[in-house]
């Protein structure tokens, strides 16, 4: 994930070292004797706590890569998607593997020192944690590079065959990941969950099962939607697990969490899941809390409310179109003014995107102030508020203390629903338990789909190379996709991984269907001529303005600004018209050039 990928390159890639004596002779932790460690549960716990402290995902997981998708407008895009930039091995980073040495050091050290010192259940619990973290990190590497080396030993300087070896086939690597996940799911217990008040910060059996389900659903559906391994452009061999095997395991691990009875959907204000300082333990399996004295605060609100710090993240018309009406039916027309389109809609819409009546605390400390649209960073008129503390003082200061859920019970339900549908074993009972329950929790009528929503089917197929939606019920699959947007929008491991595994990343340059920028608010002829009022503020349009002020939009612009109307007189406001690209080779990244030089046996991925 993003935080892992940014580890300093000076740590030196595990498989690309020439002068590395200091690296290999140091112990991974400074405070113990490496030869005699791992002889007690307290030592095992301290070491695995080090994993948690270093690698637990934080807020940067969501405001980073997952922003670059088909439903979020940004002022610029990652160069990986830009048509006017060249991406190659020289630009690619992320080939760092120090995490693997830490994990394998523990596994090997436990075998040597812990076997006869702790009871079997304790031994297997901590070994399961180590193998969970190994699988967790390996999945991130497979997602990036597809074929990677598989190393399950503590590498020494003399192990040149390993250090300078070739990459392994993705199916073999993932088979080993599956073995790690199976062991972890069977052996990691709930001792932390049962005894610690802050257990939702820890990794326990429920977290392991839920995360395993997420990872296995990704890989199983990825292979269903891609005829070839993107690293080689060769068909899958199915020598190990078939896609259906991976998806069935995903369903099994999800069902373990569901059947445990430990979790339920939170019945309070849905926004509390993202704004509370404490994790909502009813629903959150694993999350990050922020305490000033230990890990400080974060900057989510600044990122979503800044013209310079973030990417001017803005929702799009297509994002809003995913949200149903409260009667459980899709909207019948897009052609509504911004004040109209929130009426009678899924309540999660106005808790994700700024709608009429939303209040904040102003800079002078006055609360219950209607929040305006700020046109200096939100051109589509759809400001994201899901993670934003409703206090304007947070816009310029990194003082957020709201918690960050990593995985919620809501996602477990959706993963289970999708897995069962892919297996052809979905029924109305599962619908009521999963998607239906989520909609009813939100205040939306649950209607079991009998036919596909034409707009959804068009959205997920129009002009796309991959027309395959599911091996199960198409209407159900499309509604699961809808629910993943409305429930999980801007949460880690959500939209961008979904596009990759469904094989529809060419939806990103399409951007609503015309490729001329992301689609913003619909403007009537009167809106264009006289402006419109939202939350008590008047917004006007100027043919010549090229840079927005707080309550003024331009209608025409130049180059990457290119703020324009879809058609003369009235229409959708189109923003950020820089060109994007997608090619099938991009389903995996190029092997970094520097590492190829150090180890030519790594080779290069197909098309790069």
RACORPE-V107509 format. One record per backbone hydrogen bond with DSSP energy under -0.5 kcal/mol. CO is the residue of the C=O (numbers start at 1). NH is the residue of the N-H. E is the energy in kcal/mol with one decimal. If there is no record, write none. Layout:
# RACORPE-V107509
[[CO NH E] [CO NH E]]
This chain:
# RACORPE-V107509
[[1 5 -2.7] [2 6 -1.2] [4 7 -1.6] [8 11 -1.7] [9 12 -2.2] [13 16 -1.7] [18 20 -0.6] [20 24 -2.3] [21 25 -2.1] [22 26 -1.2] [32 34 -0.8] [33 36 -1.2] [33 37 -0.9] [40 44 -2.1] [41 45 -3.0] [42 46 -2.2] [43 47 -2.0] [44 48 -2.2] [45 49 -2.5] [46 50 -1.2] [47 51 -1.1] [48 52 -1.9] [49 53 -2.8] [50 54 -1.8] [51 55 -2.5] [52 56 -2.0] [58 61 -1.9] [59 62 -1.4] [59 63 -1.4] [60 64 -0.5] [61 66 -0.6] [64 67 -2.0] [65 68 -1.4] [67 69 -1.7] [71 316 -0.8] [73 314 -2.0] [78 81 -1.8] [78 82 -0.9] [81 581 -2.6] [82 85 -0.9] [85 87 -0.6] [88 91 -1.0] [88 92 -1.3] [89 593 -1.7] [94 96 -1.5] [97 100 -1.1] [97 101 -1.2] [98 102 -1.8] [99 103 -2.0] [100 104 -2.8] [101 105 -2.1] [102 106 -1.5] [103 107 -2.4] [104 108 -2.6] [105 109 -2.4] [106 110 -2.9] [107 111 -1.7] [108 112 -1.6] [109 113 -3.0] [110 114 -2.2] [110 115 -1.1] [114 117 -1.6] [114 118 -1.6] [119 123 -2.6] [120 124 -2.8] [121 125 -2.0] [122 126 -2.1] [123 127 -2.3] [124 128 -2.4] [125 129 -1.9] [126 130 -2.2] [127 131 -2.4] [128 132 -2.3] [129 133 -2.4] [130 134 -2.0] [131 135 -2.3] [132 136 -2.9] [133 137 -2.3] [134 138 -2.4] [135 139 -2.6] [136 140 -1.1] [137 141 -1.5] [138 142 -2.6] [139 143 -2.6] [140 144 -1.3] [141 145 -3.2] [141 146 -0.5] [142 146 -2.1] [144 589 -4.3] [145 147 -1.7] [148 168 -2.1] [149 151 -0.6] [153 155 -1.0] [156 159 -2.1] [158 160 -2.1] [159 162 -0.7] [159 163 -2.6] [160 164 -2.5] [162 165 -1.5] [168 148 -0.7] [169 172 -0.5] [169 173 -2.4] [170 174 -3.0] [171 175 -1.6] [172 176 -1.7] [173 177 -1.9] [174 178 -2.7] [175 179 -1.9] [176 180 -2.1] [177 181 -2.7] [178 182 -3.0] [179 183 -2.2] [180 184 -2.5] [181 185 -3.0] [182 186 -1.9] [183 187 -1.8] [184 188 -2.7] [189 205 -0.9] [190 194 -2.6] [191 195 -1.0] [192 196 -2.5] [196 199 -1.4] [198 201 -2.2] [199 202 -1.9] [200 287 -2.3] [202 204 -0.6] [204 208 -2.6] [205 209 -2.3] [206 210 -2.5] [207 211 -3.0] [208 212 -2.4] [209 213 -2.2] [210 214 -1.9] [211 215 -2.5] [212 216 -2.7] [213 217 -2.2] [214 218 -1.9] [215 219 -2.1] [216 220 -2.7] [217 221 -2.4] [218 222 -2.3] [219 223 -2.2] [220 224 -1.4] [221 225 -1.7] [222 226 -0.7] [227 236 -0.9] [228 230 -0.6] [229 232 -1.4] [229 233 -3.2] [229 234 -0.7] [231 606 -2.0] [234 229 -2.9] [242 245 -0.6] [242 246 -1.8] [243 247 -2.3] [244 248 -2.4] [245 249 -2.0] [246 250 -2.0] [247 251 -2.3] [248 252 -2.4] [249 253 -2.8] [250 254 -2.4] [251 255 -2.5] [252 256 -1.6] [253 257 -1.3] [254 258 -2.3] [255 259 -3.3] [256 260 -1.1] [257 261 -0.6] [258 261 -1.0] [269 272 -2.1] [270 273 -1.5] [271 274 -1.8] [271 275 -1.4] [272 276 -2.1] [276 403 -3.1] [279 281 -1.3] [280 283 -1.3] [280 284 -2.8] [282 264 -2.2] [283 285 -0.6] [283 409 -2.5] [286 406 -3.0] [286 407 -1.8] [288 404 -3.0] [289 291 -0.5] [291 294 -1.6] [291 295 -1.2] [291 296 -1.6] [298 400 -2.0] [299 303 -2.4] [300 304 -1.8] [301 305 -0.7] [302 305 -1.0] [303 306 -0.5] [306 312 -0.5] [311 75 -2.2] [313 384 -0.5] [314 73 -2.9] [316 320 -2.1] [317 321 -2.2] [318 322 -0.8] [319 322 -1.0] [320 323 -1.4] [324 346 -2.8] [325 328 -2.1] [326 445 -2.4] [329 325 -2.8] [334 336 -2.8] [337 340 -0.8] [337 341 -2.1] [340 343 -1.8] [342 345 -1.3] [344 326 -2.4] [346 349 -2.5] [346 350 -0.5] [347 351 -0.5] [348 351 -0.5] [348 352 -0.6] [349 352 -1.2] [349 353 -3.2] [352 385 -2.7] [352 386 -1.1] [355 358 -1.5] [358 371 -3.3] [360 362 -0.6] [360 369 -2.5] [361 392 -3.1] [362 365 -2.2] [365 367 -0.5] [366 362 -2.9] [368 370 -0.5] [369 360 -2.5] [373 375 -0.8] [374 377 -1.4] [374 378 -1.4] [380 521 -1.7] [381 383 -0.8] [382 315 -2.9] [383 354 -3.0] [385 388 -0.9] [389 391 -3.0] [390 361 -1.9] [391 394 -2.1] [392 395 -1.5] [393 396 -0.6] [397 399 -1.8] [400 298 -2.3] [401 290 -0.5] [403 405 -0.5] [404 288 -2.6] [407 285 -1.8] [407 286 -1.5] [408 411 -0.6] [408 412 -1.6] [409 413 -2.3] [410 414 -1.9] [411 415 -3.1] [412 416 -2.3] [413 417 -2.5] [414 418 -2.5] [415 419 -2.5] [416 420 -2.6] [417 421 -2.0] [418 422 -2.6] [419 423 -1.7] [420 425 -2.7] [421 424 -1.4] [427 431 -2.1] [428 432 -2.5] [429 433 -1.5] [430 434 -1.5] [431 434 -0.6] [431 436 -2.8] [431 437 -0.7] [434 438 -2.1] [435 439 -2.3] [436 440 -2.5] [437 441 -2.3] [438 442 -1.5] [439 443 -0.9] [439 444 -3.1] [440 443 -0.7] [445 447 -0.6] [453 457 -2.5] [454 458 -2.4] [455 459 -2.7] [456 460 -2.3] [458 461 -1.2] [458 462 -2.9] [461 464 -2.2] [465 467 -0.8] [472 474 -0.6] [473 477 -2.6] [474 478 -2.4] [475 479 -1.6] [476 480 -2.3] [477 481 -2.1] [478 482 -2.3] [479 483 -2.5] [480 484 -2.2] [481 485 -1.4] [482 486 -2.5] [483 487 -2.5] [484 488 -1.3] [485 489 -1.3] [488 491 -1.7] [491 494 -0.7] [494 498 -1.9] [495 499 -2.3] [496 500 -2.0] [497 501 -2.7] [498 502 -2.3] [499 504 -2.3] [500 503 -1.0] [504 507 -1.9] [505 508 -1.8] [506 510 -0.7] [507 511 -1.6] [510 513 -1.3] [510 515 -1.8] [511 514 -0.6] [518 520 -0.5] [518 575 -2.1] [519 317 -2.7] [521 573 -2.1] [523 571 -2.4] [524 528 -2.3] [525 529 -2.0] [526 530 -3.4] [527 531 -2.2] [532 539 -3.2] [534 537 -1.9] [537 534 -2.4] [539 532 -2.0] [540 553 -3.0] [542 555 -1.3] [542 556 -0.5] [549 552 -1.1] [550 375 -2.2] [551 540 -1.4] [552 549 -1.1] [553 542 -2.1] [558 561 -1.7] [558 562 -1.3] [561 576 -0.9] [562 564 -0.6] [564 574 -3.3] [568 570 -1.5] [571 523 -2.6] [572 566 -2.2] [572 574 -0.6] [573 520 -3.3] [574 564 -2.1] [575 518 -1.8] [576 578 -1.4] [579 83 -2.2] [583 586 -2.2] [584 587 -1.9] [585 588 -1.4] [592 596 -1.7] [593 597 -2.0] [594 598 -1.6] [595 599 -2.2] [599 602 -2.1] [600 603 -1.4] [601 167 -0.5] [605 608 -1.9]]
